Amino acid sequence: MKLTILGSGSPEACARRASSGFLLEVGADRILFDCGGGVVDNLIRSGRLPKDITHLFFTHYHSDHMMDYARLVHAAWDEGAPPLKVFGPQPLGKITEGYFGRDGVLNNDLRARTELPQSQQVWVARGGTLPRPWPAPEITEIEAGFTYQGNGWQLGSAEASHAQPILDCLGFAVEAGGKKFVYSGDTGINDNITALCRDANFLLHWCYRGAGEQLHPALQAFSPDPGEVADMAKSAGVKRLYLSHFRIHMDSQEGHKKALADLSARFAGETGIVEDLDVFDI
């Protein structure tokens, strides 16, 4: 498995970090976890195109995890890709219809591209055929505990503690070739995610609170700091632990120094803070 960080940031606008998006390559499959703002740009910067993505899994529907969803689907459609396989909690179908349905927000664009003679000729010149169908990703709404069998890989899921009851929230694990990758999604420490992390070779965990930082209790309960993530990873037998989703006020040299010190003091394995376009072999 190969992991490419396409977005390591938060909802805050940041020149260095796109919002959440993580590409896992297993054999011929390119599996994208979340698709926040800026992820498609970084996908292209990484040397890939939207049409290369075979599967997309959403942890939840905060904007920083799904803002580039419509762009990814539209761009892959315009490249002539087959329908993207998309998985996520409810209401994924309603969200997709809201973008690409006959009354969706993109209906004027799609009508123009598929009905105007000049646009039809652009499509035919690229090798397309008429009539041109609208984008139609293959949607599967899922719940915690969902499993999926891919080509040489299998996926499991667990409930993340984050934005319930308004948003259903998940974390994911992928196993292939005797290795295990876990993406926590946005979550507090909970037994389900800890179990999902058991014996992971690589854990990518969100971190929205700096080392020792005190937040409002309503937020702090769902935002473990680096040391708390390290304690959980140690208890679960994780081998490598990397943090993502740093907020701007944490994303300084001093903030990194404190976070890395807490990680190394409480977790014996390899640790770090990911950056956009980092690549890891798992």
KOLTOR-347631 format. One record per residue (C-alpha): residue in one letter; x, y, z. Coordinates in steps of 0.001 Angstrom, whole numbers, plus 500000, padded with zeros to 6 digits. Example, Ala and Ser with C-alpha at 12.3 -4.5 7.8 and 13.67 -1.06 7.14 Angstrom:
# KOLTOR-347631
@type A, px 512300, py 495500, pz 507800
@type S, px 513670, py 498940, pz 507140
This chain:
# KOLTOR-347631
@type M, px 500000, py 500000, pz 500000
@type K, px 501101, py 503544, pz 499264
@type L, px 499622, py 506560, pz 501054
@type T, px 499732, py 510074, pz 499581
@type I, px 498607, py 513015, pz 501694
@type L, px 496394, py 515189, pz 499507
@type G, px 495062, py 517375, pz 502291
@type S, px 496353, py 517610, pz 505855
@type G, px 494604, py 520735, pz 507100
@type S, px 491416, py 521857, pz 508782
@type P, px 488459, py 524097, pz 507823
@type E, px 490735, py 527128, pz 508219
@type A, px 492157, py 528563, pz 504985
@type C, px 495855, py 527741, pz 504814
@type A, px 498322, py 528267, pz 501966
@type R, px 500302, py 525159, pz 502943
@type R, px 497507, py 522707, pz 503669
@type A, px 494432, py 521640, pz 501757
@type S, px 491543, py 520263, pz 503789
@type S, px 491254, py 516548, pz 504491
@type G, px 491994, py 514052, pz 501727
@type F, px 494110, py 510894, pz 501727
@type L, px 494906, py 508623, pz 498790
@type L, px 495667, py 504954, pz 499370
@type E, px 496899, py 502917, pz 496401
@type V, px 496513, py 499141, pz 496481
@type G, px 497315, py 497337, pz 493252
@type A, px 495336, py 499002, pz 490480
@type D, px 492872, py 500640, pz 492897
@type R, px 493195, py 504248, pz 494010
@type I, px 491117, py 504762, pz 497126
@type L, px 490430, py 508310, pz 498306
@type F, px 489384, py 508988, pz 501877
@type D, px 487518, py 512305, pz 502122
@type C, px 487665, py 515094, pz 499569
@type G, px 487959, py 518504, pz 501217
@type G, px 488763, py 521797, pz 499555
@type G, px 492038, py 521776, pz 497619
@type V, px 492280, py 517990, pz 497429
@type V, px 491696, py 517828, pz 493664
@type D, px 494467, py 520385, pz 493080
@type N, px 496865, py 518278, pz 495144
@type L, px 495730, py 515123, pz 493368
@type I, px 496807, py 516728, pz 490111
@type R, px 500042, py 518030, pz 491641
@type S, px 500814, py 514474, pz 492720
@type G, px 500819, py 513381, pz 489069
@type R, px 497344, py 511837, pz 489001
@type L, px 494034, py 512862, pz 487474
@type P, px 490476, py 512764, pz 488839
@type K, px 489664, py 509859, pz 486504
@type D, px 492334, py 507770, pz 488262
@type I, px 490305, py 507528, pz 491499
@type T, px 488402, py 504241, pz 491684
@type H, px 486811, py 504490, pz 495154
@type L, px 485885, py 507379, pz 497456
@type F, px 485024, py 506849, pz 501125
@type F, px 483639, py 509681, pz 503253
@type T, px 484077, py 509746, pz 507020
@type H, px 481462, py 512502, pz 507422
@type Y, px 480110, py 515619, pz 505729
@type H, px 481738, py 518574, pz 507387
@type S, px 482690, py 520839, pz 504498
@type D, px 486438, py 520373, pz 505004
@type H, px 485967, py 516663, pz 504277
@type M, px 483738, py 516926, pz 501187
@type M, px 483964, py 520391, pz 499567
@type D, px 485791, py 519035, pz 496479
@type Y, px 483387, py 516110, pz 495999
@type A, px 481433, py 517731, pz 493174
@type R, px 484640, py 518907, pz 491523
@type L, px 486176, py 515424, pz 491606
@type V, px 483089, py 513748, pz 490126
@type H, px 482587, py 516446, pz 487492
@type A, px 486249, py 516469, pz 486433
@type A, px 486422, py 512669, pz 486182
@type W, px 483179, py 512692, pz 484144
@type D, px 484642, py 515305, pz 481817
@type E, px 487677, py 513046, pz 481360
@type G, px 485400, py 510187, pz 480297
@type A, px 485957, py 508070, pz 483401
@type P, px 483532, py 505325, pz 484417
@type P, px 481201, py 506210, pz 487303
@type L, px 483096, py 506658, pz 490562
@type K, px 482245, py 504252, pz 493396
@type V, px 481346, py 506464, pz 496367
@type F, px 480667, py 505277, pz 499930
@type G, px 479644, py 507285, pz 502959
@type P, px 477063, py 507737, pz 505707
@type Q, px 473571, py 508971, pz 504921
@type P, px 472537, py 511311, pz 503311
@type L, px 475124, py 510645, pz 500578
@type G, px 472430, py 510004, pz 497989
@type K, px 470652, py 513276, pz 498756
@type I, px 473922, py 515215, pz 498651
@type T, px 474828, py 513703, pz 495286
@type E, px 471377, py 514396, pz 493868
@type G, px 471716, py 517964, pz 495126
@type Y, px 474779, py 518406, pz 492937
@type F, px 474047, py 516280, pz 489876
@type G, px 470269, py 515740, pz 489820
@type R, px 467986, py 517317, pz 487242
@type D, px 467225, py 520110, pz 489714
@type G, px 470698, py 520061, pz 491295
@type V, px 472962, py 523063, pz 491629
@type L, px 474983, py 521973, pz 488581
@type N, px 471992, py 521384, pz 486319
@type N, px 472569, py 524518, pz 484224
@type D, px 476207, py 523587, pz 483605
@type L, px 475322, py 520010, pz 482752
@type R, px 472492, py 520979, pz 480415
@type A, px 474809, py 523339, pz 478566
@type R, px 477558, py 520741, pz 478258
@type T, px 475259, py 517966, pz 477068
@type E, px 472600, py 519824, pz 475000
@type L, px 474332, py 522691, pz 473177
@type P, px 475651, py 521668, pz 469733
@type Q, px 478989, py 523422, pz 470245
@type S, px 479549, py 521609, pz 473547
@type Q, px 478508, py 518310, pz 472026
@type Q, px 481124, py 518765, pz 469315
@type V, px 483839, py 519435, pz 471885
@type W, px 482864, py 516159, pz 473549
@type V, px 482854, py 514226, pz 470266
@type A, px 486248, py 515681, pz 469343
@type R, px 487630, py 514214, pz 472554
@type G, px 486390, py 510775, pz 471554
@type G, px 483043, py 510865, pz 473313
@type T, px 479729, py 509669, pz 471926
@type L, px 476250, py 511184, pz 471934
@type P, px 473904, py 511435, pz 473683
@type R, px 476143, py 512353, pz 476597
@type P, px 474820, py 511166, pz 479983
@type W, px 475126, py 513267, pz 483136
@type P, px 477550, py 512309, pz 485917
@type A, px 476173, py 509348, pz 487852
@type P, px 478505, py 508161, pz 490628
@type E, px 477671, py 504764, pz 492115
@type I, px 476407, py 505602, pz 495601
@type T, px 476443, py 503283, pz 498614
@type E, px 475242, py 504668, pz 501936
@type I, px 476962, py 502923, pz 504830
@type E, px 476909, py 502676, pz 508617
@type A, px 479493, py 501858, pz 511259
@type G, px 480548, py 498241, pz 510911
@type F, px 480344, py 498315, pz 507117
@type T, px 482892, py 496102, pz 505370
@type Y, px 484000, py 495978, pz 501757
@type Q, px 486034, py 493487, pz 499757
@type G, px 488206, py 495095, pz 497105
@type N, px 490646, py 493566, pz 494653
@type G, px 493334, py 492329, pz 497041
@type W, px 492195, py 494529, pz 499937
@type Q, px 489432, py 494687, pz 502474
@type L, px 487952, py 497624, pz 504363
@type G, px 486359, py 497852, pz 507780
@type S, px 484753, py 500763, pz 509606
@type A, px 483817, py 501978, pz 513054
@type E, px 481843, py 504855, pz 514544
@type A, px 483850, py 508007, pz 515225
@type S, px 482825, py 510378, pz 518048
@type H, px 482548, py 513796, pz 516481
@type A, px 479379, py 515554, pz 515302
@type Q, px 476486, py 513296, pz 516246
@type P, px 473503, py 513414, pz 516087
@type I, px 473562, py 515804, pz 513123
@type L, px 476332, py 513964, pz 511258
@type D, px 477072, py 510243, pz 511210
@type C, px 480860, py 509890, pz 511516
@type L, px 483193, py 506994, pz 510692
@type G, px 486780, py 505825, pz 510732
@type F, px 488193, py 503291, pz 508276
@type A, px 490760, py 500484, pz 508216
@type V, px 492198, py 498855, pz 505094
@type E, px 494105, py 495571, pz 505138
@type A, px 496166, py 494315, pz 502201
@type G, px 499256, py 492176, pz 501810
@type G, px 499473, py 491492, pz 505530
@type K, px 499512, py 495219, pz 506389
@type K, px 496880, py 497411, pz 508006
@type F, px 496212, py 501134, pz 507481
@type V, px 493773, py 503071, pz 509677
@type Y, px 492353, py 506538, pz 509117
@type S, px 490573, py 507715, pz 512241
@type G, px 488404, py 510387, pz 510688
@type D, px 487592, py 513180, pz 513148
@type T, px 487051, py 511566, pz 516516
@type G, px 487432, py 511558, pz 520231
@type I, px 489011, py 508532, pz 521842
@type N, px 486428, py 505759, pz 521883
@type D, px 486416, py 501981, pz 522188
@type N, px 485213, py 501399, pz 518625
@type I, px 487987, py 503402, pz 516969
@type T, px 490550, py 501948, pz 519372
@type A, px 489463, py 498448, pz 518328
@type L, px 489681, py 499468, pz 514663
@type C, px 493298, py 500569, pz 515292
@type R, px 494318, py 497239, pz 516818
@type D, px 497745, py 496161, pz 515477
@type A, px 497694, py 498774, pz 512696
@type N, px 500943, py 499148, pz 510795
@type F, px 500099, py 502793, pz 510108
@type L, px 497585, py 505009, pz 511920
@type L, px 496673, py 508431, pz 510532
@type H, px 494822, py 510243, pz 513331
@type W, px 493287, py 513673, pz 513436
@type C, px 494597, py 516214, pz 515984
@type Y, px 492582, py 519384, pz 516535
@type R, px 494030, py 520315, pz 519934
@type G, px 497616, py 521265, pz 520720
@type A, px 499750, py 519593, pz 523377
@type G, px 498187, py 520426, pz 526746
@type E, px 495781, py 522943, pz 525211
@type Q, px 492544, py 523489, pz 527116
@type L, px 489380, py 524010, pz 525085
@type H, px 485695, py 524424, pz 525925
@type P, px 484563, py 521118, pz 527483
@type A, px 482061, py 520524, pz 524670
@type L, px 484943, py 520507, pz 522170
@type Q, px 487733, py 519075, pz 524271
@type A, px 485855, py 515810, pz 524863
@type F, px 485993, py 515110, pz 521127
@type S, px 489493, py 516491, pz 520447
@type P, px 492341, py 514424, pz 521915
@type D, px 495727, py 516116, pz 522111
@type P, px 498887, py 514425, pz 520751
@type G, px 499693, py 512679, pz 524018
@type E, px 496223, py 511201, pz 524337
@type V, px 496355, py 509933, pz 520755
@type A, px 499767, py 508404, pz 521517
@type D, px 498406, py 506632, pz 524599
@type M, px 495553, py 505148, pz 522584
@type A, px 497849, py 504055, pz 519773
@type K, px 500224, py 502405, pz 522241
@type S, px 497370, py 500528, pz 523911
@type A, px 496176, py 499279, pz 520496
@type G, px 499576, py 497987, pz 519395
@type V, px 499971, py 500492, pz 516534
@type K, px 503366, py 500462, pz 514799
@type R, px 503519, py 503925, pz 513152
@type L, px 501517, py 506979, pz 514209
@type Y, px 501075, py 510195, pz 512224
@type L, px 498879, py 513195, pz 512987
@type S, px 496860, py 515359, pz 510623
@type H, px 494228, py 518132, pz 510747
@type F, px 496386, py 520672, pz 512624
@type R, px 494740, py 524044, pz 513159
@type I, px 496668, py 527166, pz 512179
@type H, px 497470, py 528224, pz 515747
@type M, px 499049, py 524768, pz 516356
@type D, px 500957, py 524741, pz 513080
@type S, px 504094, py 526571, pz 514171
@type Q, px 507601, py 525322, pz 514805
@type E, px 506934, py 525491, pz 518535
@type G, px 503573, py 523743, pz 518179
@type H, px 505158, py 520924, pz 516209
@type K, px 507980, py 520628, pz 518711
@type K, px 505545, py 520187, pz 521604
@type A, px 503389, py 517703, pz 519705
@type L, px 506349, py 515592, pz 518593
@type A, px 507788, py 515598, pz 522118
@type D, px 504504, py 514272, pz 523516
@type L, px 504304, py 511627, pz 520811
@type S, px 507838, py 510350, pz 521338
@type A, px 507493, py 510385, pz 525142
@type R, px 504327, py 508260, pz 525109
@type F, px 504667, py 506120, pz 521960
@type A, px 507730, py 504043, pz 521063
@type G, px 507109, py 503663, pz 517337
@type E, px 507649, py 506000, pz 514403
@type T, px 505699, py 509261, pz 514689
@type G, px 505229, py 512483, pz 512784
@type I, px 502951, py 515247, pz 511535
@type V, px 501946, py 514859, pz 507900
@type E, px 502295, py 517543, pz 505243
@type D, px 500484, py 517855, pz 501925
@type L, px 501985, py 515587, pz 499230
@type D, px 503910, py 513451, pz 501723
@type V, px 504152, py 509830, pz 500521
@type F, px 504403, py 506751, pz 502739
@type D, px 504904, py 503078, pz 501939
@type I, px 502902, py 500811, pz 504243
